[in-house]
Structures are given as structure tokens and as C-alpha cells.
Amino acid sequence: MARTKQERAVRTRESILRAAAEVLDEYGFAGASITKIAERAGATTGAMYFHFKSKEGLAQAVMNAQPDTIVPLLQSQGLQRLVDITLVWSRQLQEDALLRAAVRLAVEQGAFGMRDDTSYRTWMRIMTECLLDARDRGELLASTDPVEVAEFVVGACTGIQLYSQLVSGRADLPERTVAMWRYLLPGIAAPAVAERIELATDRAGSV
């Protein structure tokens, strides 16, 4: 009985989180009312406040759910895994409202009084782990600093998606992501490794 109630609570929370992402993606933080989110989720406002103490808390949960939309889809390791994170991210931003809302909130949060760098630091950690694994596999140049590269990729991806959103509604984001790696890989990877890294824009659907 207790397990059933717990499972129901998990499903309710996930439903609210997804509904919030859809509304936040469509209306932004200012236009996304608790009432709109509750209606979209098919939940009561009481249920919402049980799982999330405030609209700001809900926004933080959406922002920090980014890895959940990408990491479970990955199978590769080392440097290819790092590249695949960005390739899947570039495709998921076109298709997944949760990721779109999370990225939008992370970029725009200063406008509504938040300053939470958790999502950026989480990506930094995940990407650093990929690069440390790549180093252990002998895939990196001796001069490559995993932490510096991870920080650069997080910042570069942030800028690329903003520019792509402006010029094409992110339609060209996968191509721009591939272009980023074409220039970056020769500076961080052993030559033989750089040549074998798969960069096809349709790889996101097969990793």
C-alpha cells in the first residue's frame, strides 16, 4: 500500500514537472502561472505545493532536470560520450519541452530574481568526468585540461543555442554543434582519436 502511494506521488510529481516545462516553454517564467501549470498537469494547486514549495522552486526543479533528458540516452564512453552529450542535446532542444524550458530558465533566470548555477555546474561535472575518462583512455593531448575544456564546452553550447534560437529557431543547432567540434577536436584530442570521433548530425538518434 505504501509503495503504491509512493509510486503515485512520483508519477504526480513527474506530471507536474512536465506540465510546468510545457507552460514555461510557451509563456516564460512571468507568464507561467501556478493555475496554468495545475490545469495542464490535471492536478490541484495543493498537489503542486506539496511537491514544490513555490513557483521559483518549480522553476529550479525544471532547470536542474536537464541531464535527465540526455544522460539516459547515452551509451558511448570517453571523448565520444562528451560529443554525444552535445549532439543529443542539440536534437532534444528541438523536441523536448522539458529541456527547452530548462535551458530558457537557466539563461533568463536573472530577469525574475534567481541566480542558480546548479545546472551549469552539473554539466561541468558530467563533462569533466567524460574528459577524465578520455584521458585515462589515452584519447587526449597531453596539454588538454579536462576542467578547462568542460567549462569551455558548457559556455560554448550556451552561446551556440542562443544564436541558433535567434537565427533559425534552433533548426540549425545540430549543424552548429558539429561545426564547433570540427574546430575544437584537433586542439584537445590525439590526432587518431579526433579522426574517428563520429560527428554526424543524425547520430543523436542512434547513440
Sequence and secondary structure as in RCSB ss.txt:
>XXXX:A:sequence
MARTKQERAVRTRESILRAAAEVLDEYGFAGASITKIAERAGATTGAMYFHFKSKEGLAQAVMNAQPDTIVPLLQ
SQGLQRLVDITLVWSRQLQEDALLRAAVRLAVEQGAFGMRDDTSYRTWMRIMTECLLDARDRGELLASTDPVEVA
EFVVGACTGIQLYSQLVSGRADLPERTVAMWRYLLPGIAAPAVAERIELATDRAGSV
>XXXX:A:secstr
 HHHHHHHHHHHHHHHHHHHHHHHHHHHHHH  HHHHHHHHT  HHHHHHH SSHHHHHHHHHTTGGGGTGGG  
  HHHHHHHHHHHHHHHHHH HHHHHHHHHHHHGGGGT    HHHHHHHHHHHHHHHHHHHTT B TT  HHHHH
HHHHHHHHHHHHHHHHHHTTTTHHHHHHHHHHHHHHHHB HHHHHH    GGGGGT 
